[in-house]
Amino acid sequence: MNGLPARRLLLVHAHPDDESINNGVTMAKYAAEGAHVTLVTCTLGEEGEVIPPELAHLAADRDDALGAHRIGELAAAMAELGVTDHRFLGGPGRFRDSGMMGAEQNRRPGSFWSAGVDEAAAHLVEVIRELRPQVLVTYDPDGGYGHPDHIQAHRVAMRAAELAAEPAYRRDLGDAHAIEKTYWNRVPRSVVEEGFARLRAATGDKPPFPGLASPEDVPGVVDDELITAEIAADESFVAAKAAAMRAHATQIAVDGPFFALSNDLAQPLFAREYYQLVAGRAGAPAGEREQDLFAGVQA
C-alpha cells in the first residue's frame, strides 16, 4: 500500500467549508488516530457570499477572486483538523461553483453542475485507485439541501466508487479497488431539535447573531432510525472543528457552540456527527449504531 496507514478514509465535498461543518470532528479524530484522511473538494466555492465587509470585493460579481482566497481558507482549516491530504477534483479550478439551483451559473460552461458525471468521476477514480480507501463519506442524493454542486458531488462520488471497482474501466488510472463502506452525511431530527432548544435557551432575547435559523435550515436531517453511525470525540476534536470552521472566515461566523452562514441566522454547532451506511456491511449489531466508520473493515 505504498506505506499508507491501514485505515484510509475519503470524503467528497462540494465547496470549501462543507467538510468542516459536516465532518470536522470525524476528520480530526481519525487523523489524530493515524488514519489516512483524504478530502476531495469539487469546486473552489467561487459563487459564495462573503461575510466580512473588508473582503466583499472578492465576490464573483466584483473581483471574482473568492475561489483563490478559499484555497487558503481550506488549507488553514485542514491544518486545524490535522488533515494533510486535501485535493480539488481535477485540480484547483477544474470545475467552477454552480451557484444556487436555478441560477444562471448552473448552465455556464465549466460549472460543476454542467459537467458530465462520468467525466468528473474519472478524476475521483484516479484518487480512489491511488489511495484505496475502505470508507467513503459524501452527501445523500439531494445533496443535503438541494444545492446543485452538492447533488453533483453525490452523483460523482457514487459513480466513481462504482467505476473504480470495475477492472475493465480505465486501466490507465490504476488497479481496480472496491470501497468497503459508503456513508452519507446525516443529522438525526431529535438532535437538531435539541440543538435548537439549547440555542433558544442559551440566547434568550440576545442571540449571538441577528436572527435564529430553524431546523429546516440544517442539511441532511432525517428520522433517527435512519442513522447507523454516530461519531463522538473528546472536546479537543470539537474545538478543532470550531477552529476549522472559523478558518473559513468568508463563509462562517462562529460564536461559542453556535455559528451562522452569510444569512446571519444562528444555528447549533454539532459536537457529534452522524451517518447513514448505504453500501457495505455494518460493524454493529442490528438496531445499534456504529461508533467507528471502520467497524467491520477487513485489515
Disulfide bonds with the S-S distance in Angstrom:
none
